Amino acid sequence: LKTMPFRLLLAALPLLVQPKPPIDSAALHHWPHLITTPTLSANGSYVAYSIEESPASSTTLLQGIKTPWKKQFAGLLPCWFSADEHLAILLHQDTLHFIRPGTDSERTVSAASFQWAETGQWCAYEQKDSRYLILVDLQHDSERNLGIVTGYGFDPQGNTLWLKAGQTLACLSLKTEEHHLVHTGAKGEEITNVCFDAAGKQLAFVVAAQRNNTTLWYYRLGDET
């Protein structure tokens, strides 16, 4: 066993014992820290979260729980997982990233708007250039062009999609693909404040006509207006 001479040890002490900078509030601002609640996939195989390295720099990470697979994006990006975990969707400004977790597969589309159904099976986005509304079936990996609309949204249960085009309001059943006409207004009327109840069975909306004539309408799925 070799030993260090005592004089040499004393000479090396200043190098071995380096003073550490004090930890204060300024130093804490430069520590990476979690800035969003992590989003976990349905079966717990993948997680998405965002960290901030500095006030001007953040990163969103998508990674496996039981595997070393990882993918990262600059910025703070919300993430949604399909119910079967086969797809993860991240939104960065006007770009949607469709990613197959655990693989290198990634598809991007430009979107003017985006909506997510809570069931994890459906989502919809409005194409930025054409303004067509695209309904995506995440479970069967298929898409349907629903044309140009002026408003849309899913019910809280993720079973119905309401669609507004001009003075017409309709509902599309995602399970049966049945199309229900809810309301057709007169020229100059505007349909606003479309809202489902928590069960997704009843719909209320406001119709604003000329001369400040505003009416509240109620519709129950399966009924006529």
PLY file of the C-alpha trace (Angstrom):
ply
format ascii 1.0
element vertex 225
property float x
property float y
property float z
element edge 224
property int vertex1
property int vertex2
end_header
0.00 0.00 0.00
1.57 3.29 -1.08
1.21 6.35 1.14
1.43 10.03 0.28
4.29 11.89 2.04
2.95 14.17 4.77
4.43 17.34 3.26
2.95 16.51 -0.14
-0.44 15.89 1.47
-0.36 19.29 3.15
0.53 20.94 -0.14
-2.37 19.20 -1.91
-5.02 20.09 0.67
-5.97 23.42 -0.96
-6.63 21.55 -4.21
-8.53 18.69 -2.58
-10.75 20.90 -0.49
-12.22 23.45 -2.89
-14.72 25.91 -1.42
-18.24 25.44 -2.81
-20.27 28.47 -3.79
-23.07 29.24 -1.32
-26.55 27.96 -2.21
-28.91 30.90 -2.32
-32.12 31.85 -4.13
-30.16 32.96 -7.19
-28.54 29.52 -7.52
-31.88 27.77 -7.21
-33.16 29.55 -10.32
-30.56 27.68 -12.38
-31.43 24.21 -11.07
-33.57 22.07 -13.41
-37.01 21.62 -11.88
-40.37 20.16 -12.83
-42.81 22.77 -14.15
-45.80 20.61 -15.13
-47.71 17.74 -13.59
-46.44 14.56 -15.33
-48.86 12.91 -17.77
-48.94 9.12 -17.43
-50.20 6.75 -20.13
-53.16 4.50 -19.34
-51.14 1.41 -18.40
-48.24 3.34 -16.90
-45.75 2.43 -19.61
-44.87 6.01 -20.61
-44.75 9.43 -19.03
-44.47 12.99 -20.34
-43.24 15.93 -18.28
-41.56 19.31 -18.67
-38.56 20.73 -16.85
-37.13 24.22 -16.74
-33.36 24.61 -16.80
-33.51 28.40 -16.56
-36.22 31.08 -16.78
-35.66 31.21 -20.55
-35.18 27.50 -21.27
-37.57 24.55 -20.84
-37.69 21.00 -22.20
-40.51 18.47 -22.57
-39.53 14.82 -22.22
-41.45 11.73 -23.32
-39.98 8.50 -22.00
-40.60 4.89 -21.10
-41.04 3.79 -17.50
-39.62 0.28 -17.91
-37.48 0.92 -20.99
-34.64 3.38 -21.75
-36.60 4.92 -24.66
-36.73 8.70 -24.49
-37.59 11.62 -26.75
-37.31 15.30 -25.93
-38.59 18.59 -27.36
-37.58 22.17 -26.77
-40.26 24.18 -24.99
-43.30 23.45 -22.87
-45.56 21.03 -24.79
-48.83 19.51 -23.53
-49.12 15.78 -24.18
-51.98 13.31 -24.60
-51.76 9.50 -24.74
-54.19 7.29 -26.62
-56.07 4.79 -24.47
-54.07 1.87 -25.90
-50.72 3.72 -25.49
-49.93 3.30 -29.18
-49.82 7.03 -29.79
-48.69 10.13 -27.96
-49.71 13.56 -29.24
-47.76 16.69 -28.39
-48.78 20.19 -29.39
-46.14 22.83 -30.12
-47.69 26.12 -31.20
-49.45 25.20 -34.48
-47.78 21.82 -34.94
-49.11 18.45 -33.77
-46.60 15.65 -33.23
-48.06 12.14 -33.55
-45.50 9.80 -31.94
-45.48 6.04 -31.46
-43.84 5.60 -28.04
-40.92 3.21 -27.97
-40.15 3.75 -31.66
-38.67 6.39 -33.97
-42.02 6.86 -35.74
-43.22 10.46 -35.77
-45.67 12.39 -37.95
-46.30 16.13 -37.81
-49.22 18.18 -39.11
-49.96 21.90 -39.07
-53.13 22.61 -37.13
-55.15 25.77 -36.59
-56.98 24.17 -33.65
-57.09 20.90 -31.74
-59.56 19.07 -29.49
-59.15 15.88 -27.46
-61.82 13.38 -26.36
-61.44 12.21 -22.77
-61.87 8.54 -23.74
-58.43 8.62 -25.36
-59.77 7.14 -28.58
-60.57 10.30 -30.54
-59.13 13.68 -31.33
-59.85 16.29 -33.97
-57.84 19.06 -35.54
-58.45 21.79 -38.07
-55.92 21.83 -40.88
-54.09 25.12 -40.97
-54.11 25.61 -44.75
-57.35 24.01 -45.95
-59.33 24.61 -42.70
-60.80 21.11 -43.06
-61.70 19.40 -39.79
-60.01 16.01 -39.44
-61.43 13.45 -37.02
-58.80 10.93 -35.86
-59.65 7.46 -34.56
-56.57 6.70 -32.48
-57.55 3.11 -31.77
-57.91 2.11 -35.42
-55.34 4.61 -36.73
-57.75 6.17 -39.23
-58.84 9.68 -40.18
-62.04 11.21 -41.53
-62.40 14.56 -43.27
-65.48 16.36 -41.94
-65.19 19.41 -44.17
-65.02 23.06 -43.18
-66.65 24.03 -39.88
-66.78 27.18 -37.79
-66.81 25.40 -34.45
-66.57 21.91 -32.92
-66.06 20.07 -29.65
-66.41 16.73 -27.86
-68.86 15.97 -25.10
-67.31 15.22 -21.65
-67.72 11.48 -22.16
-65.98 11.50 -25.54
-68.88 9.86 -27.37
-70.26 12.76 -29.44
-68.76 15.53 -31.52
-70.77 18.71 -32.07
-70.20 20.57 -35.34
-71.13 24.09 -36.31
-71.12 25.38 -39.89
-72.66 28.77 -40.45
-76.18 28.75 -39.01
-76.28 24.95 -38.68
-75.49 22.92 -35.57
-75.22 19.12 -35.68
-73.99 16.21 -33.55
-72.00 13.22 -34.76
-72.10 9.98 -32.77
-68.56 8.62 -32.69
-69.70 5.06 -32.02
-72.45 4.71 -34.63
-71.37 7.53 -37.01
-74.99 8.77 -36.97
-75.39 12.43 -37.84
-78.09 14.39 -35.94
-79.22 17.83 -37.08
-79.71 19.97 -33.98
-80.55 23.43 -35.28
-80.74 25.37 -38.53
-80.99 29.11 -38.06
-82.02 31.96 -40.29
-79.59 34.12 -42.20
-77.78 36.49 -39.89
-78.16 34.33 -36.80
-75.12 33.18 -34.86
-74.83 30.04 -32.72
-72.65 30.48 -29.63
-71.91 28.98 -26.21
-72.43 25.35 -27.21
-72.23 23.22 -24.08
-72.93 19.57 -23.17
-73.97 18.37 -19.74
-71.57 16.12 -17.81
-73.24 12.94 -19.07
-73.03 14.03 -22.72
-76.76 13.50 -23.25
-78.05 17.08 -23.32
-76.90 20.14 -25.21
-77.53 23.84 -24.65
-76.60 26.72 -26.93
-77.39 30.37 -27.58
-78.74 31.76 -30.85
-78.08 35.45 -31.37
-80.22 37.10 -34.03
-80.44 40.66 -35.26
-81.79 43.50 -33.10
-80.31 41.93 -29.96
-82.80 39.07 -30.07
-81.01 36.27 -28.17
-82.56 32.91 -27.30
-81.37 29.93 -25.28
-81.94 26.51 -26.85
-81.95 23.04 -25.33
-81.49 19.73 -27.14
-81.47 16.15 -25.89
-79.74 13.55 -28.02
-82.32 11.53 -29.90
-84.92 14.32 -29.78
-85.89 16.94 -32.32
-85.15 20.57 -31.49
0 1
1 2
2 3
3 4
4 5
5 6
6 7
7 8
8 9
9 10
10 11
11 12
12 13
13 14
14 15
15 16
16 17
17 18
18 19
19 20
20 21
21 22
22 23
23 24
24 25
25 26
26 27
27 28
28 29
29 30
30 31
31 32
32 33
33 34
34 35
35 36
36 37
37 38
38 39
39 40
40 41
41 42
42 43
43 44
44 45
45 46
46 47
47 48
48 49
49 50
50 51
51 52
52 53
53 54
54 55
55 56
56 57
57 58
58 59
59 60
60 61
61 62
62 63
63 64
64 65
65 66
66 67
67 68
68 69
69 70
70 71
71 72
72 73
73 74
74 75
75 76
76 77
77 78
78 79
79 80
80 81
81 82
82 83
83 84
84 85
85 86
86 87
87 88
88 89
89 90
90 91
91 92
92 93
93 94
94 95
95 96
96 97
97 98
98 99
99 100
100 101
101 102
102 103
103 104
104 105
105 106
106 107
107 108
108 109
109 110
110 111
111 112
112 113
113 114
114 115
115 116
116 117
117 118
118 119
119 120
120 121
121 122
122 123
123 124
124 125
125 126
126 127
127 128
128 129
129 130
130 131
131 132
132 133
133 134
134 135
135 136
136 137
137 138
138 139
139 140
140 141
141 142
142 143
143 144
144 145
145 146
146 147
147 148
148 149
149 150
150 151
151 152
152 153
153 154
154 155
155 156
156 157
157 158
158 159
159 160
160 161
161 162
162 163
163 164
164 165
165 166
166 167
167 168
168 169
169 170
170 171
171 172
172 173
173 174
174 175
175 176
176 177
177 178
178 179
179 180
180 181
181 182
182 183
183 184
184 185
185 186
186 187
187 188
188 189
189 190
190 191
191 192
192 193
193 194
194 195
195 196
196 197
197 198
198 199
199 200
200 201
201 202
202 203
203 204
204 205
205 206
206 207
207 208
208 209
209 210
210 211
211 212
212 213
213 214
214 215
215 216
216 217
217 218
218 219
219 220
220 221
221 222
222 223
223 224
